[in-house]
Amino acid sequence: MMRSFERFDVILGLLQAQDYVTIEDMAAACDTSPQTIRRDLNVLARDGKVQRYHGGARLPEAPSAATYEVRSTSHVEEKKVAAGLLPDLIPDHSSLFIAGGSTLALAAQCLRVREGLTIVTNNLHAAISLYDKIGFEIHVVGGAMRPASGSLTGDEAARIIERFSLDFALIGTCGIAADGALLEYDQSLVPPLLAMIANARETILVADSSKFASTGIVRSTHLRSVDRLLTNETPPAASIELVNSFGVSLHLPGS
């Protein structure tokens, strides 16, 4: 029989792998009763390690993740410049994924100059900005809503994304680490993002210059998975060397 700290490890491991886990699934994984799991969840919730819901639990949203309203008003001009480079790379009548985040919501608005696009997105703000564009076909995936990103997230979103095979994946990031890792604040954003990359023929990262000095707590993917990086100004020399070392094509205003 597992001791309580061993069950805690199993429960947290399940929640890291899935957006939401039922009490019954936790009990089966720990070979114990639902009543025992409920007591364990009470302890973990009291310590701030899980959020309890009727019939199950999920990990709490990262406290360092700013609200969408805060993010959408941060570095706006820089984001607009980076996003403005996108239309020249997306031909009419192509297909693309648009991942979550305020930068990609701005990028979506820039795509209104194109014609006949097919778009699959978990970014509600992007979908709203494009829904009335005549000739566009918009698919919004399901999933758990994350207010900090304005996105539908988790394994459910990833499973729907995996049904598609598209030309481009448009992704963002909270920060670019010194080793080339792309960072996020919320791990539930990672499964749909990885599914987009895996099911697109080309991946485009849109990131304003502040992302070269930003940090996150979760590694989402890596520059080696990116084909093109769009940013608003020339990055520091070390960042350019990093981008070039992974064969990423760097796009700047006027280039």
FILUM-925731 format. One record per residue (C-alpha): chain; x, y, z; residue number from 1. Coordinates in steps of 0.2 Angstrom, whole numbers, plus 5000, padded with zeros to 4 digits. Layout:
! residues N
@mol->A, c1->X, c2->Y, c3->Z, seq->NUM .
...
! end
This chain:
! residues 255
@mol->A, c1->5000, c2->5000, c3->5000, seq->1 .
@mol->A, c1->5006, c2->5017, c3->4995, seq->2 .
@mol->A, c1->5010, c2->5030, c3->5009, seq->3 .
@mol->A, c1->5003, c2->5047, c3->5008, seq->4 .
@mol->A, c1->5018, c2->5056, c3->5001, seq->5 .
@mol->A, c1->5020, c2->5042, c3->4987, seq->6 .
@mol->A, c1->5001, c2->5045, c3->4982, seq->7 .
@mol->A, c1->5005, c2->5064, c3->4982, seq->8 .
@mol->A, c1->5019, c2->5061, c3->4969, seq->9 .
@mol->A, c1->5007, c2->5050, c3->4958, seq->10 .
@mol->A, c1->4993, c2->5062, c3->4959, seq->11 .
@mol->A, c1->5004, c2->5077, c3->4954, seq->12 .
@mol->A, c1->5012, c2->5066, c3->4940, seq->13 .
@mol->A, c1->4995, c2->5063, c3->4933, seq->14 .
@mol->A, c1->4990, c2->5081, c3->4934, seq->15 .
@mol->A, c1->5006, c2->5086, c3->4925, seq->16 .
@mol->A, c1->5002, c2->5074, c3->4911, seq->17 .
@mol->A, c1->4984, c2->5079, c3->4909, seq->18 .
@mol->A, c1->4974, c2->5095, c3->4911, seq->19 .
@mol->A, c1->4961, c2->5087, c3->4922, seq->20 .
@mol->A, c1->4961, c2->5070, c3->4931, seq->21 .
@mol->A, c1->4945, c2->5062, c3->4940, seq->22 .
@mol->A, c1->4946, c2->5055, c3->4957, seq->23 .
@mol->A, c1->4942, c2->5038, c3->4951, seq->24 .
@mol->A, c1->4957, c2->5038, c3->4939, seq->25 .
@mol->A, c1->4968, c2->5044, c3->4953, seq->26 .
@mol->A, c1->4962, c2->5030, c3->4965, seq->27 .
@mol->A, c1->4965, c2->5017, c3->4951, seq->28 .
@mol->A, c1->4983, c2->5024, c3->4949, seq->29 .
@mol->A, c1->4986, c2->5023, c3->4967, seq->30 .
@mol->A, c1->4977, c2->5007, c3->4970, seq->31 .
@mol->A, c1->4967, c2->5015, c3->4984, seq->32 .
@mol->A, c1->4949, c2->5021, c3->4988, seq->33 .
@mol->A, c1->4941, c2->5037, c3->4981, seq->34 .
@mol->A, c1->4939, c2->5043, c3->4999, seq->35 .
@mol->A, c1->4958, c2->5042, c3->5002, seq->36 .
@mol->A, c1->4961, c2->5052, c3->4986, seq->37 .
@mol->A, c1->4948, c2->5065, c3->4992, seq->38 .
@mol->A, c1->4958, c2->5067, c3->5008, seq->39 .
@mol->A, c1->4974, c2->5068, c3->4999, seq->40 .
@mol->A, c1->4967, c2->5082, c3->4987, seq->41 .
@mol->A, c1->4962, c2->5092, c3->5003, seq->42 .
@mol->A, c1->4980, c2->5092, c3->5009, seq->43 .
@mol->A, c1->4987, c2->5096, c3->4992, seq->44 .
@mol->A, c1->4974, c2->5110, c3->4989, seq->45 .
@mol->A, c1->4978, c2->5117, c3->5006, seq->46 .
@mol->A, c1->4996, c2->5118, c3->5001, seq->47 .
@mol->A, c1->4992, c2->5126, c3->4985, seq->48 .
@mol->A, c1->4998, c2->5112, c3->4974, seq->49 .
@mol->A, c1->4981, c2->5107, c3->4966, seq->50 .
@mol->A, c1->4964, c2->5115, c3->4962, seq->51 .
@mol->A, c1->4949, c2->5104, c3->4967, seq->52 .
@mol->A, c1->4934, c2->5103, c3->4956, seq->53 .
@mol->A, c1->4918, c2->5092, c3->4958, seq->54 .
@mol->A, c1->4924, c2->5074, c3->4954, seq->55 .
@mol->A, c1->4943, c2->5078, c3->4951, seq->56 .
@mol->A, c1->4957, c2->5091, c3->4951, seq->57 .
@mol->A, c1->4969, c2->5100, c3->4940, seq->58 .
@mol->A, c1->4985, c2->5110, c3->4943, seq->59 .
@mol->A, c1->4983, c2->5128, c3->4948, seq->60 .
@mol->A, c1->4987, c2->5141, c3->4935, seq->61 .
@mol->A, c1->5004, c2->5148, c3->4937, seq->62 .
@mol->A, c1->5004, c2->5163, c3->4949, seq->63 .
@mol->A, c1->5017, c2->5172, c3->4939, seq->64 .
@mol->A, c1->5006, c2->5172, c3->4923, seq->65 .
@mol->A, c1->4999, c2->5189, c3->4920, seq->66 .
@mol->A, c1->4981, c2->5191, c3->4915, seq->67 .
@mol->A, c1->4977, c2->5192, c3->4896, seq->68 .
@mol->A, c1->4972, c2->5210, c3->4898, seq->69 .
@mol->A, c1->4989, c2->5214, c3->4905, seq->70 .
@mol->A, c1->4998, c2->5204, c3->4892, seq->71 .
@mol->A, c1->4988, c2->5212, c3->4878, seq->72 .
@mol->A, c1->4993, c2->5230, c3->4883, seq->73 .
@mol->A, c1->5012, c2->5225, c3->4885, seq->74 .
@mol->A, c1->5024, c2->5229, c3->4871, seq->75 .
@mol->A, c1->5010, c2->5232, c3->4860, seq->76 .
@mol->A, c1->5019, c2->5242, c3->4846, seq->77 .
@mol->A, c1->5033, c2->5230, c3->4846, seq->78 .
@mol->A, c1->5021, c2->5215, c3->4844, seq->79 .
@mol->A, c1->5012, c2->5225, c3->4830, seq->80 .
@mol->A, c1->5028, c2->5227, c3->4820, seq->81 .
@mol->A, c1->5033, c2->5208, c3->4822, seq->82 .
@mol->A, c1->5015, c2->5203, c3->4818, seq->83 .
@mol->A, c1->5015, c2->5214, c3->4803, seq->84 .
@mol->A, c1->5029, c2->5204, c3->4794, seq->85 .
@mol->A, c1->5018, c2->5189, c3->4793, seq->86 .
@mol->A, c1->5006, c2->5192, c3->4778, seq->87 .
@mol->A, c1->5021, c2->5192, c3->4766, seq->88 .
@mol->A, c1->5025, c2->5174, c3->4772, seq->89 .
@mol->A, c1->5007, c2->5167, c3->4771, seq->90 .
@mol->A, c1->5000, c2->5165, c3->4753, seq->91 .
@mol->A, c1->4982, c2->5166, c3->4749, seq->92 .
@mol->A, c1->4972, c2->5150, c3->4750, seq->93 .
@mol->A, c1->4984, c2->5142, c3->4762, seq->94 .
@mol->A, c1->4980, c2->5133, c3->4779, seq->95 .
@mol->A, c1->4987, c2->5137, c3->4796, seq->96 .
@mol->A, c1->4986, c2->5134, c3->4814, seq->97 .
@mol->A, c1->4986, c2->5149, c3->4826, seq->98 .
@mol->A, c1->4992, c2->5146, c3->4844, seq->99 .
@mol->A, c1->4987, c2->5155, c3->4859, seq->100 .
@mol->A, c1->4993, c2->5172, c3->4866, seq->101 .
@mol->A, c1->4991, c2->5191, c3->4863, seq->102 .
@mol->A, c1->5005, c2->5192, c3->4850, seq->103 .
@mol->A, c1->4996, c2->5180, c3->4839, seq->104 .
@mol->A, c1->4979, c2->5188, c3->4841, seq->105 .
@mol->A, c1->4988, c2->5204, c3->4833, seq->106 .
@mol->A, c1->4995, c2->5193, c3->4820, seq->107 .
@mol->A, c1->4978, c2->5186, c3->4816, seq->108 .
@mol->A, c1->4972, c2->5203, c3->4813, seq->109 .
@mol->A, c1->4986, c2->5206, c3->4800, seq->110 .
@mol->A, c1->4980, c2->5191, c3->4790, seq->111 .
@mol->A, c1->4964, c2->5199, c3->4785, seq->112 .
@mol->A, c1->4973, c2->5206, c3->4770, seq->113 .
@mol->A, c1->4975, c2->5188, c3->4763, seq->114 .
@mol->A, c1->4961, c2->5178, c3->4754, seq->115 .
@mol->A, c1->4954, c2->5161, c3->4756, seq->116 .
@mol->A, c1->4963, c2->5155, c3->4772, seq->117 .
@mol->A, c1->4959, c2->5140, c3->4782, seq->118 .
@mol->A, c1->4963, c2->5142, c3->4800, seq->119 .
@mol->A, c1->4963, c2->5131, c3->4815, seq->120 .
@mol->A, c1->4965, c2->5139, c3->4832, seq->121 .
@mol->A, c1->4964, c2->5138, c3->4850, seq->122 .
@mol->A, c1->4965, c2->5157, c3->4852, seq->123 .
@mol->A, c1->4948, c2->5164, c3->4855, seq->124 .
@mol->A, c1->4954, c2->5182, c3->4852, seq->125 .
@mol->A, c1->4962, c2->5177, c3->4835, seq->126 .
@mol->A, c1->4945, c2->5168, c3->4830, seq->127 .
@mol->A, c1->4935, c2->5183, c3->4835, seq->128 .
@mol->A, c1->4946, c2->5195, c3->4825, seq->129 .
@mol->A, c1->4944, c2->5184, c3->4809, seq->130 .
@mol->A, c1->4926, c2->5176, c3->4810, seq->131 .
@mol->A, c1->4918, c2->5189, c3->4799, seq->132 .
@mol->A, c1->4932, c2->5189, c3->4785, seq->133 .
@mol->A, c1->4923, c2->5183, c3->4770, seq->134 .
@mol->A, c1->4931, c2->5168, c3->4762, seq->135 .
@mol->A, c1->4940, c2->5162, c3->4778, seq->136 .
@mol->A, c1->4936, c2->5145, c3->4785, seq->137 .
@mol->A, c1->4939, c2->5146, c3->4804, seq->138 .
@mol->A, c1->4940, c2->5130, c3->4815, seq->139 .
@mol->A, c1->4940, c2->5133, c3->4834, seq->140 .
@mol->A, c1->4946, c2->5118, c3->4844, seq->141 .
@mol->A, c1->4939, c2->5113, c3->4861, seq->142 .
@mol->A, c1->4948, c2->5112, c3->4878, seq->143 .
@mol->A, c1->4949, c2->5120, c3->4895, seq->144 .
@mol->A, c1->4948, c2->5139, c3->4895, seq->145 .
@mol->A, c1->4964, c2->5148, c3->4902, seq->146 .
@mol->A, c1->4960, c2->5167, c3->4905, seq->147 .
@mol->A, c1->4978, c2->5171, c3->4906, seq->148 .
@mol->A, c1->4981, c2->5167, c3->4888, seq->149 .
@mol->A, c1->4963, c2->5168, c3->4881, seq->150 .
@mol->A, c1->4966, c2->5151, c3->4874, seq->151 .
@mol->A, c1->4958, c2->5133, c3->4875, seq->152 .
@mol->A, c1->4971, c2->5121, c3->4881, seq->153 .
@mol->A, c1->4975, c2->5104, c3->4887, seq->154 .
@mol->A, c1->4975, c2->5087, c3->4879, seq->155 .
@mol->A, c1->4957, c2->5089, c3->4872, seq->156 .
@mol->A, c1->4963, c2->5103, c3->4862, seq->157 .
@mol->A, c1->4978, c2->5094, c3->4856, seq->158 .
@mol->A, c1->4968, c2->5079, c3->4850, seq->159 .
@mol->A, c1->4957, c2->5089, c3->4839, seq->160 .
@mol->A, c1->4972, c2->5098, c3->4832, seq->161 .
@mol->A, c1->4980, c2->5081, c3->4827, seq->162 .
@mol->A, c1->4966, c2->5078, c3->4815, seq->163 .
@mol->A, c1->4972, c2->5092, c3->4804, seq->164 .
@mol->A, c1->4987, c2->5093, c3->4792, seq->165 .
@mol->A, c1->4991, c2->5111, c3->4788, seq->166 .
@mol->A, c1->5004, c2->5122, c3->4779, seq->167 .
@mol->A, c1->5009, c2->5133, c3->4794, seq->168 .
@mol->A, c1->5009, c2->5133, c3->4812, seq->169 .
@mol->A, c1->5010, c2->5151, c3->4820, seq->170 .
@mol->A, c1->5017, c2->5150, c3->4838, seq->171 .
@mol->A, c1->5022, c2->5162, c3->4851, seq->172 .
@mol->A, c1->5032, c2->5161, c3->4867, seq->173 .
@mol->A, c1->5034, c2->5170, c3->4884, seq->174 .
@mol->A, c1->5053, c2->5169, c3->4883, seq->175 .
@mol->A, c1->5067, c2->5162, c3->4873, seq->176 .
@mol->A, c1->5080, c2->5153, c3->4885, seq->177 .
@mol->A, c1->5099, c2->5154, c3->4882, seq->178 .
@mol->A, c1->5099, c2->5136, c3->4876, seq->179 .
@mol->A, c1->5085, c2->5139, c3->4863, seq->180 .
@mol->A, c1->5071, c2->5133, c3->4873, seq->181 .
@mol->A, c1->5054, c2->5142, c3->4871, seq->182 .
@mol->A, c1->5046, c2->5145, c3->4888, seq->183 .
@mol->A, c1->5028, c2->5147, c3->4894, seq->184 .
@mol->A, c1->5020, c2->5151, c3->4911, seq->185 .
@mol->A, c1->5006, c2->5138, c3->4910, seq->186 .
@mol->A, c1->5010, c2->5120, c3->4905, seq->187 .
@mol->A, c1->4992, c2->5117, c3->4899, seq->188 .
@mol->A, c1->4997, c2->5127, c3->4884, seq->189 .
@mol->A, c1->5010, c2->5115, c3->4878, seq->190 .
@mol->A, c1->5000, c2->5100, c3->4871, seq->191 .
@mol->A, c1->4991, c2->5110, c3->4858, seq->192 .
@mol->A, c1->5006, c2->5120, c3->4853, seq->193 .
@mol->A, c1->5016, c2->5104, c3->4851, seq->194 .
@mol->A, c1->5002, c2->5096, c3->4841, seq->195 .
@mol->A, c1->5002, c2->5111, c3->4829, seq->196 .
@mol->A, c1->5020, c2->5110, c3->4826, seq->197 .
@mol->A, c1->5019, c2->5091, c3->4823, seq->198 .
@mol->A, c1->5005, c2->5093, c3->4810, seq->199 .
@mol->A, c1->5011, c2->5108, c3->4800, seq->200 .
@mol->A, c1->5024, c2->5109, c3->4786, seq->201 .
@mol->A, c1->5032, c2->5125, c3->4792, seq->202 .
@mol->A, c1->5033, c2->5133, c3->4810, seq->203 .
@mol->A, c1->5033, c2->5152, c3->4812, seq->204 .
@mol->A, c1->5038, c2->5160, c3->4828, seq->205 .
@mol->A, c1->5031, c2->5178, c3->4831, seq->206 .
@mol->A, c1->5040, c2->5186, c3->4846, seq->207 .
@mol->A, c1->5044, c2->5204, c3->4850, seq->208 .
@mol->A, c1->5061, c2->5209, c3->4856, seq->209 .
@mol->A, c1->5056, c2->5208, c3->4874, seq->210 .
@mol->A, c1->5055, c2->5189, c3->4873, seq->211 .
@mol->A, c1->5074, c2->5188, c3->4872, seq->212 .
@mol->A, c1->5075, c2->5194, c3->4890, seq->213 .
@mol->A, c1->5059, c2->5186, c3->4896, seq->214 .
@mol->A, c1->5057, c2->5170, c3->4907, seq->215 .
@mol->A, c1->5044, c2->5157, c3->4909, seq->216 .
@mol->A, c1->5043, c2->5141, c3->4920, seq->217 .
@mol->A, c1->5038, c2->5128, c3->4907, seq->218 .
@mol->A, c1->5048, c2->5122, c3->4892, seq->219 .
@mol->A, c1->5036, c2->5121, c3->4878, seq->220 .
@mol->A, c1->5047, c2->5117, c3->4863, seq->221 .
@mol->A, c1->5064, c2->5123, c3->4855, seq->222 .
@mol->A, c1->5071, c2->5134, c3->4842, seq->223 .
@mol->A, c1->5076, c2->5118, c3->4833, seq->224 .
@mol->A, c1->5057, c2->5115, c3->4829, seq->225 .
@mol->A, c1->5055, c2->5133, c3->4822, seq->226 .
@mol->A, c1->5058, c2->5137, c3->4803, seq->227 .
@mol->A, c1->5056, c2->5156, c3->4804, seq->228 .
@mol->A, c1->5057, c2->5169, c3->4818, seq->229 .
@mol->A, c1->5048, c2->5186, c3->4816, seq->230 .
@mol->A, c1->5053, c2->5200, c3->4827, seq->231 .
@mol->A, c1->5052, c2->5219, c3->4828, seq->232 .
@mol->A, c1->5071, c2->5224, c3->4829, seq->233 .
@mol->A, c1->5088, c2->5216, c3->4828, seq->234 .
@mol->A, c1->5091, c2->5205, c3->4843, seq->235 .
@mol->A, c1->5107, c2->5205, c3->4853, seq->236 .
@mol->A, c1->5122, c2->5197, c3->4845, seq->237 .
@mol->A, c1->5121, c2->5182, c3->4856, seq->238 .
@mol->A, c1->5103, c2->5179, c3->4852, seq->239 .
@mol->A, c1->5107, c2->5181, c3->4833, seq->240 .
@mol->A, c1->5120, c2->5168, c3->4835, seq->241 .
@mol->A, c1->5108, c2->5156, c3->4845, seq->242 .
@mol->A, c1->5095, c2->5158, c3->4831, seq->243 .
@mol->A, c1->5107, c2->5155, c3->4817, seq->244 .
@mol->A, c1->5114, c2->5140, c3->4826, seq->245 .
@mol->A, c1->5098, c2->5131, c3->4824, seq->246 .
@mol->A, c1->5095, c2->5136, c3->4806, seq->247 .
@mol->A, c1->5081, c2->5147, c3->4810, seq->248 .
@mol->A, c1->5077, c2->5161, c3->4797, seq->249 .
@mol->A, c1->5077, c2->5178, c3->4805, seq->250 .
@mol->A, c1->5064, c2->5191, c3->4798, seq->251 .
@mol->A, c1->5066, c2->5209, c3->4803, seq->252 .
@mol->A, c1->5057, c2->5225, c3->4797, seq->253 .
@mol->A, c1->5065, c2->5230, c3->4781, seq->254 .
@mol->A, c1->5074, c2->5214, c3->4778, seq->255 .
! end
